[in-house]
């Protein structure tokens, strides 16, 4: 498929027939939320229940606005956005033998690297992808209690503010 995000809505609907799907989804999205918090990227909203066919997601301010996603990406910002993009995939991989929710995250990382300034060679992109996953794993691993508390808060549908409190109290 040339646009894997297009199939995400129907894929999510089918996946919800499996109770394990919801646990994976929360683990994945909570990792994005936690990474944003730890990296200083404000979370503006999250949504786990998306009956409209839009994929579950966490929305970030500043670095991840639609306008910014069209601009060149300085390397220092890429160093924040790479681990942020890979955090959901990393959290899933730490818990399960396979990762099912990482296609859109990998696509996002590729789009970011394609707009990197200065431009990245294919070898640099490969190394940066590995580094981003490693940093994301570190963040989730060393903040496991906060991740667990955040997963619980998100499952309960708490506000962004209350989710941040859950992280800070963990």
Secondary structure in CASP SS format (residue, H / E / C, confidence):
PFRMAT SS
TARGET T0000
AUTHOR 0000-0000-0000
METHOD secondary structure of the structure
MODEL  1
X C 1.00
X C 1.00
X C 1.00
X H 1.00
X H 1.00
X H 1.00
X H 1.00
X H 1.00
X H 1.00
X H 1.00
X H 1.00
X H 1.00
X H 1.00
X H 1.00
X H 1.00
X C 1.00
X C 1.00
X C 1.00
X H 1.00
X H 1.00
X H 1.00
X H 1.00
X H 1.00
X H 1.00
X H 1.00
X H 1.00
X H 1.00
X H 1.00
X H 1.00
X H 1.00
X H 1.00
X H 1.00
X H 1.00
X H 1.00
X H 1.00
X H 1.00
X H 1.00
X H 1.00
X H 1.00
X C 1.00
X C 1.00
X C 1.00
X E 1.00
X E 1.00
X E 1.00
X E 1.00
X E 1.00
X C 1.00
X C 1.00
X C 1.00
X C 1.00
X C 1.00
X C 1.00
X C 1.00
X C 1.00
X C 1.00
X E 1.00
X E 1.00
X E 1.00
X E 1.00
X C 1.00
X H 1.00
X H 1.00
X H 1.00
X C 1.00
X C 1.00
X C 1.00
X H 1.00
X H 1.00
X H 1.00
X C 1.00
X C 1.00
X E 1.00
X E 1.00
X H 1.00
X H 1.00
X H 1.00
X H 1.00
X H 1.00
X H 1.00
X H 1.00
X H 1.00
X H 1.00
X H 1.00
X H 1.00
X H 1.00
X H 1.00
X H 1.00
X H 1.00
X H 1.00
X H 1.00
X H 1.00
X H 1.00
X H 1.00
X H 1.00
X C 1.00
X C 1.00
X C 1.00
X C 1.00
X C 1.00
X C 1.00
X C 1.00
X H 1.00
X H 1.00
X H 1.00
X H 1.00
X H 1.00
X H 1.00
X H 1.00
X H 1.00
X H 1.00
X H 1.00
X H 1.00
X H 1.00
X C 1.00
X E 1.00
X E 1.00
X C 1.00
X C 1.00
X C 1.00
X C 1.00
X H 1.00
X H 1.00
X H 1.00
X H 1.00
X H 1.00
X H 1.00
X H 1.00
X H 1.00
X H 1.00
X H 1.00
X H 1.00
X H 1.00
X H 1.00
X H 1.00
X H 1.00
X H 1.00
X H 1.00
X H 1.00
X H 1.00
X H 1.00
X H 1.00
X C 1.00
X H 1.00
X H 1.00
X H 1.00
X H 1.00
X H 1.00
X H 1.00
X H 1.00
X H 1.00
X H 1.00
X H 1.00
X H 1.00
X H 1.00
X C 1.00
X C 1.00
X C 1.00
X C 1.00
X H 1.00
X H 1.00
X H 1.00
X H 1.00
X H 1.00
X H 1.00
X H 1.00
X H 1.00
X H 1.00
X H 1.00
X C 1.00
END
